[in-house]
């Protein structure tokens, strides 16, 4: 937990530099405070009591912690953003398809329901009209007959009298007139009812019902077409976005693969290891140079990311970094790196043991090994021990072969290599058994002390070899002068 004891923000950005400025910030996290106890000298070392940190400058620890933490957060955030984007694309595609299908189904159901309702209404209307037509026709016929009978009676009353001859002549006329009136009335009524019935017939293209149903079908078709078009457009955009994500992932994978076979390999990992090796070399009185971007003795080959020049140039140790999950044939790779950089020994460095067949240290030969070392979290002690071993092996390999002390040096180097296997086992135990960390670290320090002792003996033997060589050269010079 972090708090500020002043009114202004505990941490803020200065846009002019740009830089992050931390002022009067209190951090109480137990792991942060525990790690800070190792940085009293400005570099990671042994743990010291909190009382000794009161006047220590911990700015280097704060800067390193923030840099490592920011990279970790950025890496995790990028992975999470990619995952969320892919999930969003998948959900958008599924939801788009579902919504389009549901909308089309709903529109079709609505149109079908409306058409069914209109058809039902038309059928009921036509049925009512037909019933009304039959009833009206019967009543109208009855009315015409009653009217005709009444008319005949009235005519009989008026002109019947004593001379029915006129009535006999008028009777057929009256009957014919009544029949014509009846037929015309029935015909006109039938036409009217038929016309009205057709207005409610959906099968008749001239009826309002049919026109309304046609318009509804057209609207439904237009709506479906518009929805299909929108869905197609959205699907195209989703596909484009998905392709962009796939291209981004493919580009990242290609960059990682390219980085593993080009001078750009490792990127930040190589720079971090270079910084550590420069400090180790300075402590040993040697010189380390980054050479990954330059060709070597093999022409265009750039294998060999760094070279440790030992004892003023008497021997060289080549360093090769690799931060990728791709499997590498280290023996062949280091062999070419040694020839390219004219080195007598070589060290391969990977970030994690999983990139080294599960081993922290893997010995490939008397002057060739691969170590798992993460400069952001691992201590430098083991890497320093490996560098001391390889530089001693390189010196032994480049010394003259006609001296007795060389055998002693090689024996001590072999013994140191055997002890390295013990360190590898101890480091594995550290990962798997956290509760026994104190005992295991003590054992590791003991092994490292033994390695250092053997290396010192080897260096003393090599020093004797150098003295013997000098004496032999002096005696040879005296013999030459006496002969002359």
PyMOL commands that set and color helices and strands:
alter all, ss='L'
color gray80, all
select helices_A, chain A and resi 30-36+50-53+59-159+165-199+208-259+268-284+311-313+330-341+353-356+381-398+405-432+437-483
alter helices_A, ss='H'
color red, helices_A
select strands_A, chain A and resi 2-4+11-14+19-22+25-27+287-290+306-310+315-322+345-350+361-365+368-372
alter strands_A, ss='S'
color yellow, strands_A
deselect
rebuild
show_as cartoon
